[in-house]
Amino acid sequence: MPYVVYVDDNFRYLNEEERNRHGEFEHYDDALQAAQGIVDRFLEDHQGKYAQASALFQAYTQYGDDPFIVPDDAAHRFSARTYAREKCEQLYARR
């Protein structure tokens, strides 16, 4: 069963007309890596603009891309917001 990564725009949250199909993947791990990469790019590109992890996370939730994976089942669940929150903490812990 293929996994499809879609991307919503947090700035236009839940506006399906702004939704993009990022790609289709045979394996969940590949779809997960693609979705995480979308979040990582935003965070890494914007990290230098914010002094705290919480500010970067807030910027992500307002303006970042929000990838999700279909199908979503109990064995494979990805939350871009949860991942972004954890990634922000990791990025600023290294400072």
LUMVEX-879321 format. One record per atom (N, C-alpha, C): chain; atom name; residue number from 1; x, y, z. Coordinates in Angstrom, 2 decimals. Layout:
BEGIN
   mol   atom   seq         u         v         w
     A     CA   NUM         X         Y         Z
...
END
This chain:
BEGIN
   mol   atom   seq         u         v         w
     A      N     1      0.84     -1.18      0.00
     A     CA     1      0.00      0.00      0.00
     A      C     1      0.89      1.24      0.00
     A      N     2      0.72      2.12     -0.94
     A     CA     2      1.55      3.33     -0.97
     A      C     2      1.13      4.34      0.10
     A      N     3      2.09      5.13      0.51
     A     CA     3      1.86      6.22      1.45
     A      C     3      2.04      7.53      0.69
     A      N     4      1.12      8.44      0.87
     A     CA     4      1.17      9.72      0.16
     A      C     4      1.40     10.83      1.19
     A      N     5      2.35     11.70      0.90
     A     CA     5      2.60     12.87      1.75
     A      C     5      1.93     14.07      1.09
     A      N     6      1.03     14.68      1.85
     A     CA     6      0.37     15.92      1.45
     A      C     6      0.89     17.03      2.33
     A      N     7      0.80     18.26      1.84
     A     CA     7      1.29     19.40      2.60
     A      C     7      0.24     20.49      2.60
     A      N     8     -0.18     20.86      3.82
     A     CA     8     -1.04     22.02      4.01
     A      C     8     -0.16     23.19      4.41
     A      N     9     -0.65     24.37      4.21
     A     CA     9      0.05     25.60      4.58
     A      C     9     -0.55     26.09      5.90
     A      N    10      0.25     26.17      6.96
     A     CA    10     -0.29     26.61      8.25
     A      C    10     -0.89     28.01      8.17
     A      N    11     -0.40     28.84      7.28
     A     CA    11     -0.94     30.19      7.14
     A      C    11     -2.37     30.15      6.61
     A      N    12     -2.66     29.14      5.83
     A     CA    12     -4.01     28.96      5.27
     A      C    12     -4.56     27.62      5.74
     A      N    13     -4.49     27.39      7.04
     A     CA    13     -4.82     26.10      7.65
     A      C    13     -6.21     25.61      7.24
     A      N    14     -6.28     24.36      6.88
     A     CA    14     -7.50     23.66      6.48
     A      C    14     -8.12     24.17      5.18
     A      N    15     -7.38     24.93      4.41
     A     CA    15     -7.85     25.36      3.10
     A      C    15     -7.35     24.32      2.10
     A      N    16     -8.22     23.40      1.74
     A     CA    16     -7.80     22.30      0.87
     A      C    16     -7.37     22.77     -0.51
     A      N    17     -7.76     23.94     -0.91
     A     CA    17     -7.32     24.47     -2.21
     A      C    17     -5.83     24.79     -2.20
     A      N    18     -5.27     24.99     -1.04
     A     CA    18     -3.84     25.29     -0.90
     A      C    18     -3.01     24.03     -0.64
     A      N    19     -3.65     22.87     -0.56
     A     CA    19     -2.98     21.61     -0.27
     A      C    19     -2.18     21.15     -1.49
     A      N    20     -0.99     20.64     -1.22
     A     CA    20     -0.13     20.10     -2.28
     A      C    20      0.18     18.64     -1.99
     A      N    21      0.30     17.90     -3.06
     A     CA    21      0.73     16.50     -2.94
     A      C    21      2.24     16.50     -3.12
     A      N    22      2.96     16.12     -2.08
     A     CA    22      4.42     16.14     -2.11
     A      C    22      4.98     14.93     -2.83
     A      N    23      4.39     13.76     -2.57
     A     CA    23      4.90     12.56     -3.21
     A      C    23      4.25     11.30     -2.68
     A      N    24      4.49     10.22     -3.39
     A     CA    24      3.97      8.90     -3.01
     A      C    24      5.15      7.99     -2.75
     A      N    25      5.05      7.20     -1.70
     A     CA    25      6.16      6.36     -1.27
     A      C    25      5.67      4.94     -0.99
     A      N    26      6.47      3.98     -1.36
     A     CA    26      6.10      2.59     -1.17
     A      C    26      6.17      2.19      0.31
     A      N    27      7.13      2.78      1.03
     A     CA    27      7.34      2.42      2.43
     A      C    27      7.04      3.61      3.34
     A      N    28      6.47      3.31      4.49
     A     CA    28      6.13      4.37      5.45
     A      C    28      7.37      5.16      5.87
     A      N    29      8.46      4.47      6.11
     A     CA    29      9.68      5.17      6.56
     A      C    29     10.14      6.22      5.56
     A      N    30      9.97      5.97      4.28
     A     CA    30     10.34      6.95      3.27
     A      C    30      9.40      8.15      3.30
     A      N    31      8.11      7.88      3.50
     A     CA    31      7.14      8.97      3.61
     A      C    31      7.42      9.80      4.86
     A      N    32      7.75      9.13      5.95
     A     CA    32      8.07      9.83      7.19
     A      C    32      9.29     10.71      7.02
     A      N    33     10.31     10.20      6.39
     A     CA    33     11.53     10.98      6.15
     A      C    33     11.22     12.21      5.31
     A      N    34     10.37     12.07      4.31
     A     CA    34     10.00     13.21      3.47
     A      C    34      9.22     14.24      4.28
     A      N    35      8.28     13.80      5.09
     A     CA    35      7.48     14.72      5.90
     A      C    35      8.36     15.44      6.92
     A      N    36      9.22     14.72      7.57
     A     CA    36     10.13     15.35      8.55
     A      C    36     11.06     16.34      7.86
     A      N    37     11.51     16.02      6.66
     A     CA    37     12.39     16.92      5.92
     A      C    37     11.72     18.25      5.61
     A      N    38     10.43     18.22      5.32
     A     CA    38      9.68     19.46      5.06
     A      C    38      9.69     20.34      6.30
     A      N    39      9.43     19.75      7.45
     A     CA    39      9.44     20.50      8.71
     A      C    39     10.86     20.98      9.01
     A      N    40     11.83     20.10      8.86
     A     CA    40     13.23     20.45      9.16
     A      C    40     13.69     21.65      8.35
     A      N    41     13.35     21.69      7.07
     A     CA    41     13.80     22.81      6.22
     A      C    41     13.27     24.14      6.74
     A      N    42     11.99     24.18      7.11
     A     CA    42     11.45     25.43      7.64
     A      C    42     12.19     25.82      8.92
     A      N    43     12.33     24.89      9.85
     A     CA    43     12.95     25.20     11.13
     A      C    43     14.40     25.63     10.98
     A      N    44     15.14     24.94     10.15
     A     CA    44     16.55     25.28      9.95
     A      C    44     16.70     26.62      9.23
     A      N    45     15.81     26.90      8.28
     A     CA    45     15.87     28.18      7.56
     A      C    45     15.50     29.36      8.43
     A      N    46     14.70     29.15      9.47
     A     CA    46     14.20     30.25     10.29
     A      C    46     14.80     30.30     11.68
     A      N    47     15.59     29.33     12.05
     A     CA    47     16.13     29.25     13.40
     A      C    47     16.88     30.51     13.82
     A      N    48     17.66     31.08     12.94
     A     CA    48     18.47     32.24     13.29
     A      C    48     17.67     33.51     13.57
     A      N    49     16.39     33.50     13.25
     A     CA    49     15.54     34.68     13.46
     A      C    49     14.93     34.74     14.85
     A      N    50     15.04     33.66     15.61
     A     CA    50     14.35     33.57     16.90
     A      C    50     15.31     33.17     18.00
     A      N    51     15.17     33.79     19.16
     A     CA    51     16.07     33.54     20.28
     A      C    51     15.66     32.33     21.11
     A      N    52     14.42     31.88     20.96
     A     CA    52     13.93     30.78     21.78
     A      C    52     13.21     29.73     20.93
     A      N    53     13.24     28.51     21.40
     A     CA    53     12.55     27.41     20.72
     A      C    53     11.06     27.69     20.60
     A      N    54     10.48     28.25     21.65
     A     CA    54      9.04     28.51     21.63
     A      C    54      8.66     29.52     20.55
     A      N    55      9.51     30.49     20.29
     A     CA    55      9.23     31.48     19.25
     A      C    55      9.34     30.85     17.86
     A      N    56     10.32     30.00     17.67
     A     CA    56     10.46     29.30     16.39
     A      C    56      9.26     28.38     16.16
     A      N    57      8.85     27.68     17.20
     A     CA    57      7.70     26.79     17.08
     A      C    57      6.44     27.59     16.74
     A      N    58      6.26     28.72     17.37
     A     CA    58      5.10     29.57     17.07
     A      C    58      5.13     30.02     15.61
     A      N    59      6.30     30.40     15.12
     A     CA    59      6.43     30.81     13.72
     A      C    59      6.07     29.65     12.80
     A      N    60      6.53     28.45     13.15
     A     CA    60      6.20     27.28     12.34
     A      C    60      4.68     27.07     12.29
     A      N    61      4.03     27.14     13.45
     A     CA    61      2.59     26.88     13.48
     A      C    61      1.79     27.95     12.75
     A      N    62      2.38     29.11     12.55
     A     CA    62      1.68     30.17     11.82
     A      C    62      2.00     30.18     10.34
     A      N    63      3.22     29.84      9.97
     A     CA    63      3.65     30.05      8.58
     A      C    63      4.28     28.83      7.90
     A      N    64      4.60     27.81      8.64
     A     CA    64      5.30     26.66      8.07
     A      C    64      4.38     25.73      7.29
     A      N    65      5.01     24.83      6.57
     A     CA    65      4.26     23.80      5.86
     A      C    65      3.94     22.66      6.82
     A      N    66      2.72     22.13      6.71
     A     CA    66      2.22     21.11      7.63
     A      C    66      2.00     19.81      6.87
     A      N    67      3.03     18.96      6.78
     A     CA    67      2.88     17.71      6.04
     A      C    67      2.10     16.67      6.85
     A      N    68      1.40     15.82      6.12
     A     CA    68      0.75     14.68      6.76
     A      C    68      0.77     13.51      5.79
     A      N    69      0.64     12.33      6.36
     A     CA    69      0.80     11.09      5.59
     A      C    69     -0.54     10.36      5.54
     A      N    70     -0.90      9.93      4.35
     A     CA    70     -2.12      9.15      4.14
     A      C    70     -1.71      7.81      3.55
     A      N    71     -2.16      6.67      4.04
     A     CA    71     -3.14      6.55      5.11
     A      C    71     -2.49      6.75      6.48
     A      N    72     -3.31      7.17      7.41
     A     CA    72     -2.91      7.38      8.80
     A      C    72     -3.56      6.26      9.60
     A      N    73     -2.73      5.42     10.20
     A     CA    73     -3.30      4.34     10.99
     A      C    73     -2.56      4.26     12.33
     A      N    74     -3.05      3.43     13.20
     A     CA    74     -2.48      3.35     14.55
     A      C    74     -1.01      2.96     14.54
     A      N    75     -0.60      2.15     13.58
     A     CA    75      0.79      1.71     13.52
     A      C    75      1.72      2.79     12.98
     A      N    76      1.17      3.72     12.20
     A     CA    76      1.96      4.78     11.57
     A      C    76      1.25      6.11     11.76
     A      N    77      1.66      6.82     12.77
     A     CA    77      1.01      8.10     13.05
     A      C    77      2.09      9.18     13.12
     A      N    78      1.93     10.22     12.30
     A     CA    78      2.88     11.33     12.27
     A      C    78      2.15     12.63     12.51
     A      N    79      2.61     13.39     13.46
     A     CA    79      2.09     14.73     13.72
     A      C    79      3.21     15.72     13.45
     A      N    80      3.03     16.55     12.44
     A     CA    80      4.06     17.55     12.11
     A      C    80      4.26     18.52     13.27
     A      N    81      3.19     18.89     13.94
     A     CA    81      3.32     19.83     15.07
     A      C    81      4.11     19.23     16.22
     A      N    82      3.81     18.00     16.55
     A     CA    82      4.57     17.33     17.62
     A      C    82      6.03     17.20     17.22
     A      N    83      6.27     16.80     15.99
     A     CA    83      7.64     16.68     15.51
     A      C    83      8.34     18.04     15.54
     A      N    84      7.67     19.09     15.09
     A     CA    84      8.26     20.43     15.07
     A      C    84      8.59     20.91     16.49
     A      N    85      7.69     20.65     17.43
     A     CA    85      7.94     21.06     18.82
     A      C    85      9.20     20.38     19.35
     A      N    86      9.30     19.08     19.13
     A     CA    86     10.48     18.33     19.60
     A      C    86     11.75     18.79     18.89
     A      N    87     11.66     19.03     17.60
     A     CA    87     12.82     19.47     16.82
     A      C    87     13.29     20.85     17.27
     A      N    88     12.35     21.74     17.56
     A     CA    88     12.73     23.08     18.07
     A      C    88     13.51     22.95     19.37
     A      N    89     13.04     22.11     20.26
     A     CA    89     13.74     21.91     21.53
     A      C    89     15.14     21.37     21.29
     A      N    90     15.28     20.44     20.35
     A     CA    90     16.59     19.88     20.04
     A      C    90     17.53     20.94     19.46
     A      N    91     17.01     21.74     18.54
     A     CA    91     17.84     22.77     17.91
     A      C    91     18.37     23.78     18.91
     A      N    92     17.54     24.17     19.86
     A     CA    92     17.95     25.19     20.81
     A      C    92     18.72     24.59     21.99
     A      N    93     18.59     23.31     22.22
     A     CA    93     19.37     22.65     23.27
     A      C    93     20.84     22.60     22.89
     A      N    94     21.11     22.61     21.59
     A     CA    94     22.49     22.55     21.09
     A      C    94     23.20     23.89     21.22
     A      N    95     22.48     24.94     21.47
     A     CA    95     23.10     26.27     21.54
     A      C    95     23.91     26.46     22.78
END
